[in-house]
Amino acid sequence: MLSLASGCHNFVMEFSIDTIDTTALTKAKLSEILFEQLGLNMREARDFVDAFYEEISRGLISGHEVKIAGFGNFEVHNKSARPGRNPRTGKEVSIPSRRVVTLKASGQLKTQVNKT
């Protein structure tokens, strides 16, 4: 089961992704899974996937944590500027401050990963 909570919006959907035969879960593949397993037509499936990605992006851009139950939490962190080094030339460079997205895996996901 996959559910998404961000801000005041909550979505719940259930489907199996056992049919994924690649390491990349693309929007097209996710739409195909929704089409095959939930009976959505392809347009509805694509719209759902686009809305799903948009909701995650919107939450992160606004600085909110995005929780996907059973999977993990996406969080935005501010990284300070710091000195760095160009690996080719060895020359010191300044790495500017920036915002980064991190994923903190849920306990359920960690347990599933450790079973294999």
N, C-alpha and C positions, 0 to 999 in steps of 0.2 A: 504494500500500500504506500502511496506517496501523497503527502499533504503539504500545503504551503501556507504559511501565515506571515503576513507582512502588513504592518500598520493595522488598519481596521478591516482588511480583506482576508478572508479565509477560503481556501479551495481544498476540496478533498476529491481524489480520484483513485481508483484501484485498477491496476493492470500488472501484468507480468512482463519482465524484460528478458526472459530466458532466451529469446530468439535473437538477441544481439550477437552478431558474429564478427564484430570489429571492436577496437578499443575506443572508437569515436562514436558517441551517441549524437548524431546530427539531428537537426530540426526535422529533416525529411524522414529519417528513420523513426523518430519519436511520433511523428504524424502517422506514419504507416502502422505503427503498433496500436495507436488509438483507433485507427480505422479498422484494423483486423480484430482487435480484442474487445473494443467497446461499442462497435457498430456505428461510430460517427462517420458521416460522409467525409471525403478527403478535404473539402473546403472547411468544414467545421473542425476537423482535426488540425489543419494548418492554422486556423484562426485561434484555436485553443492553445497550441504550442507558442504561437507568436505572443498571445496575451500572457502566458506563463512567463516567458523570457522577459517581456516588457515589465511585468509586475516585479520580478526580481531586480531588474536594472533600476527601475524607478525607486524602489526601496533603498538600494545601495547608494544611488546618486544623492538621495536626500539624507544620507547618513544613518539610516536605520539598519538594524540587524535583521536579516531575513532568515527565518527558521523553516527548515523542511523536516518535518517530523520523521524520525527513523533514519535520517540521512545526516543532517548536520546544520550548523549555523554559518551563514555567510556574514562576515563583519568587515567594516571599513576601518582601517587604522591609518593614522598619520605617521609618516616616517620623516624624521628630521634630515636636513641636509647633512652630508658627511663627505669626508675626503675619500677618494677612490683611486684606482690605478688602472690605466689602459693596459690590458693584458698583452697586447701586441708590442707596444712601444715601451711599456714600463713607466710612461709619463704620468705624473699625478694629475688628477682631474677632480673637479668638484661635482658631486652627485647632488642635484637639487632635491629639496623636500618634495614629497609627493604623498598621495593617498593610494593605499593598496587594499585589495580585497583578499581576505583570508577565509579559509573554510576550516571550521572546527568540527571534526567528525562527531556524530552522536555516539553514545555508548552502544546502542544497538548496531550501528555500522561497524564500530571497532570490534565488537564480539563476532559479527559475521565474517569480517576480514581475517580475524585470528583463527577461525575454525578451519580455514583452508590451508 
